[in-house]
Structure formats: C-alpha cells, structure tokens
Amino acid sequence: MADQGRGFGERQVGDALGIDVSVRSKPAPLRGKLVRLVDRGWPRKLPDGRFTTRL
C-alpha cells in the first residue's frame, strides 16, 4: 500500500487491514481510530481528510 504523496482514506486502510468496508457505515469506526492515532502523533491528517505517515 504505497502512499505516493496523496495519503490514504479510511476505505484504503480498511482494505489493507482486511476489514469489510463495502457498507458505507463500516469505515466510520475506523475513521475514529485513525483520528485517535493522529492525536498520538502516529499518522498525519491532511487538510482534505486523508491520512499519511508522519515525515
């Protein structure tokens, strides 16, 4: 799963982790977990709402 400078969305992260994201409500809890990780300084949240690794 290469970032290529654009960041990742919740659905891409869910796909990579093997979580079913076909239903629209499934990525919502994952988004909350990603935001908590951002607060801890792991990934970075881009202005467009996507996530990327902290550089």
N, CA, C and O atoms as a GROMACS GRO file, in nm:
protein
  220
    1MET      N    1   0.086  -0.117   0.000
    1MET     CA    2   0.000   0.000   0.000
    1MET      C    3   0.090   0.123   0.000
    1MET      O    4   0.132   0.169   0.106
    2ALA      N    5   0.120   0.175  -0.115
    2ALA     CA    6   0.211   0.289  -0.128
    2ALA      C    7   0.134   0.420  -0.120
    2ALA      O    8   0.027   0.434  -0.180
    3ASP      N    9   0.188   0.514  -0.046
    3ASP     CA   10   0.125   0.644  -0.023
    3ASP      C   11   0.129   0.732  -0.147
    3ASP      O   12   0.027   0.793  -0.180
    4GLN      N   13   0.240   0.740  -0.216
    4GLN     CA   14   0.261   0.819  -0.336
    4GLN      C   15   0.229   0.967  -0.314
    4GLN      O   16   0.192   1.037  -0.408
    5GLY      N   17   0.243   1.014  -0.189
    5GLY     CA   18   0.225   1.155  -0.160
    5GLY      C   19   0.083   1.204  -0.149
    5GLY      O   20   0.062   1.321  -0.121
    6ARG      N   21  -0.016   1.118  -0.170
    6ARG     CA   22  -0.155   1.161  -0.166
    6ARG      C   23  -0.224   1.126  -0.036
    6ARG      O   24  -0.329   1.183  -0.006
    7GLY      N   25  -0.171   1.036   0.041
    7GLY     CA   26  -0.235   0.994   0.166
    7GLY      C   27  -0.333   0.880   0.143
    7GLY      O   28  -0.354   0.836   0.030
    8PHE      N   29  -0.391   0.834   0.252
    8PHE     CA   30  -0.484   0.721   0.247
    8PHE      C   31  -0.618   0.763   0.303
    8PHE      O   32  -0.626   0.845   0.394
    9GLY      N   33  -0.723   0.706   0.249
    9GLY     CA   34  -0.856   0.724   0.305
    9GLY      C   35  -0.890   0.608   0.396
    9GLY      O   36  -0.817   0.509   0.402
   10GLU      N   37  -1.001   0.619   0.469
   10GLU     CA   38  -1.042   0.513   0.561
   10GLU      C   39  -1.066   0.382   0.487
   10GLU      O   40  -1.031   0.274   0.537
   11ARG      N   41  -1.125   0.390   0.370
   11ARG     CA   42  -1.154   0.268   0.295
   11ARG      C   43  -1.026   0.196   0.253
   11ARG      O   44  -1.021   0.073   0.258
   12GLN      N   45  -0.924   0.270   0.212
   12GLN     CA   46  -0.798   0.207   0.173
   12GLN      C   47  -0.731   0.141   0.293
   12GLN      O   48  -0.676   0.031   0.281
   13VAL      N   49  -0.736   0.205   0.408
   13VAL     CA   50  -0.678   0.146   0.529
   13VAL      C   51  -0.757   0.020   0.567
   13VAL      O   52  -0.698  -0.082   0.601
   14GLY      N   53  -0.890   0.028   0.561
   14GLY     CA   54  -0.973  -0.088   0.592
   14GLY      C   55  -0.947  -0.205   0.499
   14GLY      O   56  -0.939  -0.319   0.543
   15ASP      N   57  -0.932  -0.176   0.370
   15ASP     CA   58  -0.900  -0.281   0.273
   15ASP      C   59  -0.767  -0.348   0.307
   15ASP      O   60  -0.754  -0.470   0.303
   16ALA      N   61  -0.667  -0.266   0.341
   16ALA     CA   62  -0.535  -0.319   0.372
   16ALA      C   63  -0.536  -0.404   0.499
   16ALA      O   64  -0.459  -0.499   0.511
   17LEU      N   65  -0.625  -0.370   0.592
   17LEU     CA   66  -0.634  -0.446   0.717
   17LEU      C   67  -0.731  -0.564   0.708
   17LEU      O   68  -0.744  -0.641   0.803
   18GLY      N   69  -0.799  -0.577   0.595
   18GLY     CA   70  -0.892  -0.688   0.578
   18GLY      C   71  -1.029  -0.664   0.641
   18GLY      O   72  -1.102  -0.759   0.669
   19ILE      N   73  -1.063  -0.538   0.663
   19ILE     CA   74  -1.193  -0.503   0.722
   19ILE      C   75  -1.292  -0.478   0.609
   19ILE      O   76  -1.259  -0.412   0.510
   20ASP      N   77  -1.414  -0.532   0.622
   20ASP     CA   78  -1.517  -0.513   0.521
   20ASP      C   79  -1.560  -0.366   0.520
   20ASP      O   80  -1.619  -0.319   0.617
   21VAL      N   81  -1.532  -0.295   0.412
   21VAL     CA   82  -1.568  -0.154   0.401
   21VAL      C   83  -1.668  -0.131   0.288
   21VAL      O   84  -1.684  -0.019   0.241
   22SER      N   85  -1.735  -0.238   0.245
   22SER     CA   86  -1.829  -0.226   0.135
   22SER      C   87  -1.955  -0.151   0.177
   22SER      O   88  -2.019  -0.086   0.094
   23VAL      N   89  -1.992  -0.158   0.303
   23VAL     CA   90  -2.108  -0.086   0.354
   23VAL      C   91  -2.061   0.052   0.400
   23VAL      O   92  -1.956   0.062   0.463
   24ARG      N   93  -2.136   0.155   0.368
   24ARG     CA   94  -2.093   0.293   0.394
   24ARG      C   95  -2.064   0.319   0.542
   24ARG      O   96  -1.975   0.399   0.572
   25SER      N   97  -2.134   0.255   0.635
   25SER     CA   98  -2.115   0.282   0.778
   25SER      C   99  -1.995   0.209   0.837
   25SER      O  100  -1.955   0.240   0.949
   26LYS      N  101  -1.936   0.115   0.766
   26LYS     CA  102  -1.825   0.037   0.821
   26LYS      C  103  -1.698   0.119   0.844
   26LYS      O  104  -1.631   0.097   0.945
   27PRO      N  105  -1.660   0.213   0.755
   27PRO     CA  106  -1.537   0.288   0.779
   27PRO      C  107  -1.546   0.391   0.891
   27PRO      O  108  -1.443   0.440   0.936
   28ALA      N  109  -1.665   0.425   0.938
   28ALA     CA  110  -1.680   0.529   1.041
   28ALA      C  111  -1.604   0.497   1.170
   28ALA      O  112  -1.532   0.584   1.218
   29PRO      N  113  -1.616   0.377   1.228
   29PRO     CA  114  -1.536   0.348   1.347
   29PRO      C  115  -1.385   0.349   1.319
   29PRO      O  116  -1.306   0.387   1.405
   30LEU      N  117  -1.347   0.307   1.200
   30LEU     CA  118  -1.206   0.309   1.163
   30LEU      C  119  -1.156   0.452   1.155
   30LEU      O  120  -1.042   0.480   1.194
   31ARG      N  121  -1.238   0.543   1.105
   31ARG     CA  122  -1.200   0.684   1.098
   31ARG      C  123  -1.173   0.738   1.237
   31ARG      O  124  -1.077   0.812   1.257
   32GLY      N  125  -1.258   0.702   1.335
   32GLY     CA  126  -1.238   0.745   1.473
   32GLY      C  127  -1.106   0.693   1.530
   32GLY      O  128  -1.036   0.766   1.601
   33LYS      N  129  -1.073   0.570   1.500
   33LYS     CA  130  -0.947   0.513   1.548
   33LYS      C  131  -0.827   0.582   1.483
   33LYS      O  132  -0.726   0.605   1.549
   34LEU      N  133  -0.839   0.614   1.355
   34LEU     CA  134  -0.730   0.684   1.287
   34LEU      C  135  -0.711   0.824   1.346
   34LEU      O  136  -0.598   0.870   1.362
   35VAL      N  137  -0.820   0.892   1.379
   35VAL     CA  138  -0.810   1.025   1.439
   35VAL      C  139  -0.742   1.017   1.575
   35VAL      O  140  -0.662   1.104   1.610
   36ARG      N  141  -0.773   0.913   1.653
   36ARG     CA  142  -0.704   0.895   1.782
   36ARG      C  143  -0.555   0.873   1.762
   36ARG      O  144  -0.474   0.923   1.839
   37LEU      N  145  -0.519   0.798   1.659
   37LEU     CA  146  -0.377   0.778   1.630
   37LEU      C  147  -0.309   0.909   1.588
   37LEU      O  148  -0.193   0.932   1.622
   38VAL      N  149  -0.382   0.994   1.516
   38VAL     CA  150  -0.329   1.125   1.479
   38VAL      C  151  -0.300   1.205   1.605
   38VAL      O  152  -0.196   1.271   1.615
   39ASP      N  153  -0.392   1.201   1.701
   39ASP     CA  154  -0.373   1.273   1.828
   39ASP      C  155  -0.249   1.224   1.901
   39ASP      O  156  -0.184   1.301   1.972
   40ARG      N  157  -0.215   1.098   1.884
   40ARG     CA  158  -0.096   1.040   1.949
   40ARG      C  159   0.031   1.064   1.868
   40ARG      O  160   0.140   1.032   1.914
   41GLY      N  161   0.017   1.120   1.747
   41GLY     CA  162   0.133   1.154   1.666
   41GLY      C  163   0.181   1.047   1.571
   41GLY      O  164   0.292   1.058   1.520
   42TRP      N  165   0.102   0.945   1.546
   42TRP     CA  166   0.148   0.838   1.455
   42TRP      C  167   0.129   0.879   1.310
   42TRP      O  168   0.228   0.911   1.244
   43PRO      N  169   0.008   0.880   1.256
   43PRO     CA  170  -0.008   0.932   1.119
   43PRO      C  171  -0.034   1.083   1.125
   43PRO      O  172  -0.045   1.141   1.233
   44ARG      N  173  -0.043   1.143   1.010
   44ARG     CA  174  -0.075   1.285   1.000
   44ARG      C  175  -0.203   1.297   0.918
   44ARG      O  176  -0.219   1.226   0.818
   45LYS      N  177  -0.294   1.385   0.957
   45LYS     CA  178  -0.417   1.405   0.882
   45LYS      C  179  -0.398   1.525   0.790
   45LYS      O  180  -0.362   1.634   0.835
   46LEU      N  181  -0.422   1.503   0.662
   46LEU     CA  182  -0.408   1.608   0.563
   46LEU      C  183  -0.533   1.696   0.562
   46LEU      O  184  -0.638   1.652   0.608
   47PRO      N  185  -0.524   1.817   0.509
   47PRO     CA  186  -0.641   1.906   0.504
   47PRO      C  187  -0.762   1.849   0.430
   47PRO      O  188  -0.876   1.885   0.460
   48ASP      N  189  -0.738   1.759   0.334
   48ASP     CA  190  -0.851   1.700   0.259
   48ASP      C  191  -0.914   1.581   0.332
   48ASP      O  192  -1.003   1.516   0.279
   49GLY      N  193  -0.867   1.553   0.456
   49GLY     CA  194  -0.927   1.447   0.537
   49GLY      C  195  -0.859   1.311   0.523
   49GLY      O  196  -0.898   1.216   0.591
   50ARG      N  197  -0.760   1.301   0.437
   50ARG     CA  198  -0.689   1.175   0.419
   50ARG      C  199  -0.576   1.167   0.522
   50ARG      O  200  -0.541   1.267   0.585
   51PHE      N  201  -0.520   1.049   0.538
   51PHE     CA  202  -0.414   1.025   0.637
   51PHE      C  203  -0.286   0.986   0.564
   51PHE      O  204  -0.289   0.925   0.457
   52THR      N  205  -0.174   1.022   0.624
   52THR     CA  206  -0.044   0.986   0.568
   52THR      C  207   0.052   0.958   0.682
   52THR      O  208   0.024   0.995   0.797
   53THR      N  209   0.163   0.894   0.653
   53THR     CA  210   0.263   0.869   0.755
   53THR      C  211   0.332   0.999   0.790
   53THR      O  212   0.352   1.085   0.704
   54ARG      N  213   0.367   1.012   0.915
   54ARG     CA  214   0.434   1.136   0.960
   54ARG      C  215   0.578   1.135   0.909
   54ARG      O  216   0.652   1.039   0.930
   55LEU      N  217   0.616   1.243   0.843
   55LEU     CA  218   0.751   1.254   0.788
   55LEU      C  219   0.831   1.352   0.869
   55LEU      O  220   0.948   1.375   0.839
   0.00000   0.00000   0.00000
